[in-house]
Amino acid sequence: MFDDNLLMLARLTLDEAQQKRLKIATAESCTGGLIAGLLTEIPGSSATVERGFIVYSNRAKEEMLGVPGDLIADAGAVSEPVVRAMAEGALEESRANLAVAVTGVAGPGGGTPLKPVGLVHIAVARENKPIFHQVMRYGDIGRERIRRETIVTALEMLRKMMA
């Protein structure tokens, strides 16, 4: 299902988390659960992956992660404040101590001049540490590639937050 490079990155991420006794949660919008799917493709991942939230709709972000509706209305679902709130919510609503959240415009439609196709916000939250946020502008490279690149960036960010 996933290519060898993604599987290797997932294995490295899980190994590092397990060595540090960290549990991971995911909160995914534009990737629709692919990060959790990739991580759980690795045998033994249940020792590290605590849970995943697929929060594709704004209502799901509110109900499952506690993202304030006013924040979504003011900043938009694809924004730094919302992805930060998603990462925090994933920590609060799970037994994980490390969470990654993603929200973006994967296309092919849905982009605007201010939030074009390929714009993705990613945040990693860890207990007692500042949230690590990155905004990625992959461009209109196709839905599949945008989602794949988001997965890679998210796992790399998780690994940095474990260091």
C-alpha positions as CSV (number, residue, x, y, z in Angstrom):
1,M,0.0,0.0,0.0
2,F,2.8,2.4,0.9
3,D,6.1,2.7,-0.8
4,D,9.4,1.5,0.8
5,N,10.6,5.0,1.5
6,L,7.5,5.9,3.4
7,L,7.6,2.6,5.3
8,M,11.2,3.2,6.3
9,L,10.4,6.7,7.6
10,A,7.5,5.3,9.5
11,R,9.7,2.6,11.0
12,L,12.3,5.1,12.1
13,T,9.6,7.4,13.6
14,L,8.1,4.5,15.6
15,D,11.5,3.2,16.7
16,E,12.5,6.6,18.1
17,A,9.2,7.1,19.8
18,Q,9.3,3.7,21.4
19,Q,12.9,4.3,22.6
20,K,11.7,7.5,24.3
21,R,8.5,5.8,25.6
22,L,6.3,8.2,23.7
23,K,2.8,7.5,22.5
24,I,1.6,9.2,19.3
25,A,-1.8,10.5,18.3
26,T,-2.7,11.9,14.9
27,A,-5.3,14.6,14.0
28,E,-5.8,14.6,10.2
29,S,-7.9,16.6,7.9
30,C,-6.4,16.8,4.3
31,T,-4.6,13.4,4.7
32,G,-7.8,11.6,5.8
33,G,-6.0,9.2,8.2
34,L,-3.0,8.3,5.9
35,I,-0.5,9.2,8.6
36,A,-2.1,6.9,11.1
37,G,-2.5,4.3,8.3
38,L,1.2,4.5,7.4
39,L,2.3,4.2,11.0
40,T,0.0,1.3,11.7
41,E,1.3,-0.5,8.6
42,I,4.4,-1.3,10.7
43,P,4.1,-4.5,12.8
44,G,4.3,-3.7,16.5
45,S,3.1,-0.1,16.0
46,S,0.3,-0.6,18.6
47,A,3.1,-0.1,21.3
48,T,3.4,3.5,20.1
49,V,0.4,4.6,18.1
50,E,-2.3,5.6,20.7
51,R,-5.0,6.8,18.3
52,G,-5.9,8.8,15.3
53,F,-8.5,11.4,14.7
54,I,-9.9,11.9,11.1
55,V,-11.4,15.4,11.4
56,Y,-12.2,16.3,7.8
57,S,-15.1,18.5,8.6
58,N,-15.1,21.6,10.7
59,R,-17.7,20.1,13.0
60,A,-15.4,17.1,13.6
61,K,-12.6,19.4,14.5
62,E,-14.9,21.0,17.1
63,E,-16.5,17.9,18.5
64,M,-13.5,15.5,18.5
65,L,-10.7,17.9,19.3
66,G,-12.3,20.8,21.0
67,V,-11.2,23.4,18.3
68,P,-13.4,26.5,19.0
69,G,-15.9,27.1,16.2
70,D,-15.1,30.9,16.4
71,L,-11.5,30.1,15.7
72,I,-12.3,28.2,12.6
73,A,-14.8,30.9,11.5
74,D,-12.2,33.7,12.1
75,A,-9.0,32.0,10.8
76,G,-10.3,29.4,8.5
77,A,-9.9,25.6,8.8
78,V,-6.6,25.8,6.9
79,S,-4.6,28.1,9.3
80,E,-1.9,28.1,11.9
81,P,-4.2,28.8,14.8
82,V,-6.5,25.9,13.9
83,V,-3.8,23.3,13.3
84,R,-2.2,24.3,16.6
85,A,-5.6,23.8,18.3
86,M,-5.9,20.5,16.6
87,A,-2.6,19.3,17.9
88,E,-3.4,20.4,21.4
89,G,-6.8,18.8,21.2
90,A,-5.3,15.5,20.1
91,L,-3.1,15.5,23.2
92,E,-6.0,16.4,25.5
93,E,-8.4,13.9,24.0
94,S,-6.0,10.9,24.0
95,R,-3.5,9.2,26.2
96,A,-0.6,10.2,23.9
97,N,2.2,12.6,24.8
98,L,3.0,13.5,21.2
99,A,0.5,14.5,18.5
100,V,0.7,15.6,14.9
101,A,-2.0,17.6,13.2
102,V,-2.5,18.5,9.5
103,T,-4.9,20.7,7.6
104,G,-4.6,21.9,4.1
105,V,-6.0,22.2,0.6
106,A,-5.1,19.0,-1.3
107,G,-7.1,19.9,-4.4
108,P,-7.8,19.6,-7.2
109,G,-10.4,22.2,-6.3
110,G,-11.1,24.3,-3.2
111,G,-8.1,26.7,-3.4
112,T,-8.4,30.4,-3.3
113,P,-5.8,33.2,-3.9
114,L,-5.2,33.4,-0.2
115,K,-5.3,29.6,0.4
116,P,-4.2,27.9,-2.8
117,V,-4.1,24.2,-3.6
118,G,-1.0,22.8,-2.0
119,L,-1.1,25.0,1.2
120,V,-0.8,22.8,4.2
121,H,-0.3,23.6,7.9
122,I,1.3,21.0,10.1
123,A,1.7,21.1,13.9
124,V,3.3,18.8,16.4
125,A,2.5,19.1,20.1
126,R,4.4,17.3,22.9
127,E,3.6,17.5,26.6
128,N,5.4,20.4,28.3
129,K,7.0,21.7,25.1
130,P,6.1,24.6,22.7
131,I,4.1,23.5,19.6
132,F,6.2,23.1,16.5
133,H,4.4,24.5,13.4
134,Q,5.3,24.6,9.7
135,V,3.4,26.0,6.8
136,M,4.1,24.2,3.5
137,R,3.4,25.5,0.1
138,Y,3.7,22.4,-2.1
139,G,2.0,24.1,-5.1
140,D,-0.6,22.5,-7.3
141,I,1.4,19.2,-7.8
142,G,-1.7,16.9,-7.6
143,R,-3.8,15.6,-4.7
144,E,-1.8,12.4,-4.3
145,R,1.6,14.1,-4.2
146,I,0.4,16.9,-1.8
147,R,-0.9,14.3,0.6
148,R,2.3,12.2,0.3
149,E,4.5,15.2,0.9
150,T,2.4,16.1,3.9
151,I,2.9,12.7,5.4
152,V,6.7,12.9,4.9
153,T,6.9,16.4,6.4
154,A,4.6,15.4,9.3
155,L,6.8,12.4,10.2
156,E,10.0,14.4,9.9
157,M,8.5,17.0,12.3
158,L,7.5,14.3,14.7
159,R,11.1,13.0,14.7
160,K,12.5,16.5,15.3
161,M,10.1,17.0,18.2
162,M,11.4,13.8,19.8
163,A,15.0,15.0,19.7
